[in-house]
Amino acid sequence: MPGQLNIGVAKVCMKHQRPLITANYITPEMRALDAEAKERGVLLLNETGLDPGIDHMTAMEHIDEVKEGGGEVRVLVL
């Protein structure tokens, strides 16, 4: 999931008392949700992954495949 969505998704998870586990880095905004998440008994776990570079390498592999097939990769900025 793109990092820009973390806060919104985390708030939905807390509202519905569901855990959120993501490979994204902890931002100050995410850290600010820690006390509320603990109070609600909701796990917000960030920076989980095999290696910080594996997700980037995999993304580039897919981007290269799309480009080789004549496709175009566009960025969605929210």
N, C-alpha and C positions, 0 to 999 in steps of 0.2 A: 504494500500500500504506500502511496506517496506520502512523504513526511508531512506535507501540508494538511493532510486529513487527520493526523493523529489526535489533535485536541477535540475536534468534533466527534470522532468515533469514540474516543475515551469518555466523553460526556454521555453519549448514548449508552455505552456499556455500563457506566455507573448508574444511570437512570433505570436500566433494566437488570442491574446486578449481575452482569456478565463479565468475565475476565477479558482482558485485552493483552495479547502477547504479540510483539512486533520486533522486527530486526532494526527498526529505526533508532537513531540516537536519542538520548534524553535531552530535551530542550528545557530551558527555564520555564516555559509555559506548561510543559508536561510535569515538571517537578512540582509546580505550584498546585497540581491536582492531587498530590500524594496524600495529604492529610484527609481530604474529603473521601478519597478512594478507600483509605484504611478505615475511616469512620463507617463507611457503608459496607465494608468487608469485601471489597472488589479488588482483584489483583490487576494491577497495571504493570506489565513487565516489558521493558524495552531492552534493546541492544542484545537480542538473542539471535544467534546465528553461528554458523560454523567458523566463519572468518569474515571480517569486514569487507574483504575484496571479492568473495565468491559471488555475492549478489550483483556486484558491478560487472564482473566478467560474464556472468550468465546473461545479464541485460544486454551487454554488447554483442554477445553471440546471437541473440534473437534479433537485435537491430540489424546486424550484418546480414542475417538470413533474409530479412524483409527487403533490404536494399538490393541484395543479389537477385531477388525475385522480381525486381522492378518496382517494388513498393516504396512507400514514403512513410517515415515515422514523424509524427507530429507531437508536440508537447502541449499538454493541457495545463494551463495555469489557472488556479482557482483563487 
